[in-house]
Amino acid sequence: MRVKLWAFKDRTYSFKIKPPPTSWMLKRASGVNVGAAEIETNVGMISIKCIYEIAKIKKELDPDLRNVSLDGICSMIIAQSRGMGLRVMENVEHVELIAVKTKGIR
């Protein structure tokens, strides 16, 4: 989990919990341990359905993406997955489903 922390001069603080990075979700969903070290090297595959599910999670939990359309978030995730060396396919069996509890995280 990512946390943004603000410390103030009066010794108070504020923090915001953010969801895991997109790269972590992509690696978990595709079953890959490490992304590609070189450009145009394929290390795994991921389905469009899985990218859509990640986009829904990011839209719901990430305050920076709440005003971005779901199509825009999917485009960003597809670009990132290609940069990591993941081929985007229509039908790929999921190695592991992403389970993120949405209760209590805002």
C-alpha positions as CSV (number, residue, x, y, z in Angstrom):
1,M,0.0,0.0,0.0
2,R,1.1,3.5,-0.7
3,V,0.6,6.2,1.9
4,K,0.8,10.0,1.5
5,L,1.8,11.6,4.8
6,W,1.6,15.3,5.7
7,A,3.3,16.5,8.8
8,F,2.5,20.0,10.1
9,K,4.4,22.4,12.3
10,D,1.9,22.0,15.2
11,R,3.0,18.3,15.4
12,T,-0.2,17.0,13.9
13,Y,-0.3,14.9,10.8
14,S,-2.6,13.7,8.1
15,F,-2.4,10.7,5.8
16,K,-4.1,9.2,2.8
17,I,-3.9,5.5,1.9
18,K,-3.7,4.8,-1.8
19,P,-4.1,1.4,-3.6
20,P,-1.1,-0.6,-4.7
21,P,0.8,0.5,-7.8
22,T,-0.6,-0.6,-11.2
23,S,2.6,-2.5,-11.9
24,W,2.0,-4.6,-8.8
25,M,-1.5,-5.4,-9.9
26,L,-0.4,-6.3,-13.4
27,K,2.3,-8.6,-12.1
28,R,-0.1,-10.4,-9.8
29,A,-2.8,-10.8,-12.5
30,S,-0.4,-12.1,-15.1
31,G,1.7,-14.3,-12.8
32,V,4.9,-12.6,-13.7
33,N,7.5,-11.8,-11.1
34,V,9.5,-9.2,-12.9
35,G,8.7,-7.0,-15.9
36,A,10.8,-6.9,-19.0
37,A,14.3,-5.3,-18.8
38,E,14.5,-4.5,-22.5
39,I,12.1,-2.9,-24.9
40,E,9.8,-5.3,-26.9
41,T,10.6,-8.3,-24.8
42,N,7.5,-10.4,-23.9
43,V,7.5,-11.8,-20.4
44,G,3.9,-12.8,-20.1
45,M,0.3,-12.2,-21.2
46,I,-2.7,-10.4,-19.7
47,S,-6.3,-10.3,-20.8
48,I,-8.4,-7.3,-21.6
49,K,-10.9,-8.4,-18.9
50,C,-8.2,-8.3,-16.3
51,I,-7.1,-4.8,-17.4
52,Y,-10.7,-3.7,-17.1
53,E,-11.0,-5.1,-13.6
54,I,-7.8,-3.4,-12.5
55,A,-9.1,-0.1,-14.0
56,K,-12.3,-0.4,-12.0
57,I,-10.3,-0.9,-8.8
58,K,-8.1,2.0,-9.6
59,K,-11.0,4.3,-10.4
60,E,-12.8,3.4,-7.1
61,L,-9.8,3.5,-4.8
62,D,-7.3,6.0,-6.3
63,P,-8.4,9.6,-5.6
64,D,-6.1,10.9,-8.4
65,L,-8.1,8.9,-11.0
66,R,-11.7,9.5,-9.8
67,N,-12.3,12.2,-12.5
68,V,-10.7,10.1,-15.3
69,S,-12.9,8.0,-17.5
70,L,-12.7,4.2,-17.3
71,D,-11.6,4.1,-21.0
72,G,-8.8,6.5,-20.2
73,I,-7.6,4.4,-17.2
74,C,-7.7,1.3,-19.4
75,S,-5.6,3.0,-22.0
76,M,-3.0,4.0,-19.3
77,I,-2.9,0.4,-18.0
78,I,-2.5,-1.1,-21.5
79,A,0.4,1.3,-22.2
80,Q,2.0,0.4,-18.9
81,S,1.5,-3.4,-19.4
82,R,3.2,-3.1,-22.9
83,G,6.1,-1.2,-21.3
84,M,6.4,-4.0,-18.8
85,G,6.6,-6.7,-21.5
86,L,3.1,-8.0,-21.1
87,R,1.1,-8.9,-24.3
88,V,-2.5,-7.8,-24.1
89,M,-4.7,-10.6,-25.3
90,E,-8.5,-11.0,-25.6
91,N,-8.8,-14.3,-23.7
92,V,-6.1,-15.4,-21.2
93,E,-6.8,-17.6,-18.2
94,H,-6.0,-15.7,-15.0
95,V,-3.2,-17.2,-12.9
96,E,-4.4,-15.4,-9.8
97,L,-7.4,-13.2,-9.3
98,I,-6.8,-9.9,-7.7
99,A,-8.6,-9.7,-4.3
100,V,-8.6,-6.2,-2.9
101,K,-10.9,-5.4,0.0
102,T,-12.6,-2.1,-0.8
103,K,-14.1,-1.6,2.7
104,G,-12.3,0.8,4.9
105,I,-10.0,2.1,2.2
106,R,-10.8,5.7,1.0
